[in-house]
């Protein structure tokens, strides 16, 4: 099912102003439909991207993203939305936690086949490729095609990772969450996230070498927010030194 069930309502939402999580959660508890539309507008893309990377299927991601927000609607109707505590995490993290559980259930139920061609051609991956080329200042068409080919190999390797490693890579590498945020979503320690990221990178590097590829594309894809912050700090120090 596509997004026709809610897109028109979302476009017509009268409440487009940004809200803090605490305020938005309070309005959800009051069964404010405009608060729900604000929640949808704010976080649907993040939820969809997470599910797309976890399932390897755009169709599955669309269906499961719908289910995530249906869960929220049901929680609003039954009054159980109050289980969210803004002092312990973010609404985005709360939604991604629901998405994580749905993705795991989907995998057990359907054993859905991965359709990487659809994912690789999605706007998400176009943006990723563009970012990689801007960073390398390389816009050569041959290089772009080579990177696209490597991207398929890297993404297949990510999909083949054990689930707990893949979750860390998707959140910290592909969606640029901090280790702290990822730890809240996955309900573990920051040290565990760091360990999973390091192990996942080692596995990916080994698999890329066996595939005859260098690790440049893979490193660019799974480089997390923590790595980017460290690089930015180093560049700033060099500029001021």
LINDA-V219869 format. One record per residue. RES is the residue in one letter. SS is DSSP state (H for helix, E for strand, - for the rest). Layout:
BEGIN
{{RES;SS} {RES;SS}}
END
This chain:
BEGIN
{{X;-} {X;-} {X;-} {X;H} {X;H} {X;H} {X;H} {X;H} {X;H} {X;H} {X;H} {X;-} {X;-} {X;-} {X;-} {X;-} {X;-} {X;-} {X;-} {X;-} {X;H} {X;H} {X;H} {X;H} {X;H} {X;H} {X;H} {X;H} {X;H} {X;-} {X;-} {X;-} {X;H} {X;H} {X;H} {X;H} {X;H} {X;H} {X;H} {X;H} {X;H} {X;H} {X;H} {X;H} {X;H} {X;H} {X;H} {X;H} {X;H} {X;H} {X;H} {X;H} {X;H} {X;H} {X;H} {X;-} {X;-} {X;H} {X;H} {X;H} {X;H} {X;H} {X;H} {X;H} {X;H} {X;H} {X;H} {X;H} {X;H} {X;H} {X;H} {X;H} {X;H} {X;H} {X;H} {X;H} {X;H} {X;H} {X;-} {X;H} {X;H} {X;H} {X;H} {X;-} {X;-} {X;-} {X;-} {X;-} {X;-} {X;-} {X;H} {X;H} {X;H} {X;H} {X;H} {X;H} {X;H} {X;H} {X;H} {X;H} {X;H} {X;H} {X;H} {X;H} {X;H} {X;H} {X;H} {X;H} {X;H} {X;H} {X;-} {X;-} {X;-} {X;-} {X;-} {X;H} {X;H} {X;H} {X;H} {X;H} {X;-} {X;-} {X;H} {X;H} {X;H} {X;H} {X;H} {X;H} {X;H} {X;H} {X;H} {X;H} {X;H} {X;H} {X;H} {X;H} {X;-} {X;-} {X;-} {X;-} {X;H} {X;H} {X;H} {X;H} {X;H} {X;H} {X;H} {X;H} {X;H} {X;H} {X;H} {X;H} {X;H} {X;H} {X;H} {X;H} {X;H} {X;H} {X;H} {X;-} {X;-} {X;-} {X;H} {X;H} {X;H} {X;H} {X;H} {X;H} {X;H} {X;H} {X;H} {X;H} {X;H} {X;H} {X;-} {X;-} {X;-} {X;-} {X;H} {X;H} {X;H} {X;H} {X;H} {X;H} {X;H} {X;H} {X;-} {X;-} {X;-} {X;H} {X;H} {X;H} {X;H} {X;H} {X;H} {X;H} {X;H} {X;H} {X;H} {X;H} {X;H} {X;H} {X;H} {X;H} {X;H} {X;H} {X;H} {X;H} {X;H} {X;H} {X;-} {X;-} {X;-} {X;-} {X;-} {X;H} {X;H} {X;H} {X;H} {X;H} {X;H} {X;H} {X;-} {X;-} {X;H} {X;H} {X;H} {X;H} {X;H} {X;H} {X;H} {X;H} {X;H} {X;H} {X;H} {X;H} {X;H} {X;H} {X;H} {X;H} {X;-}}
END
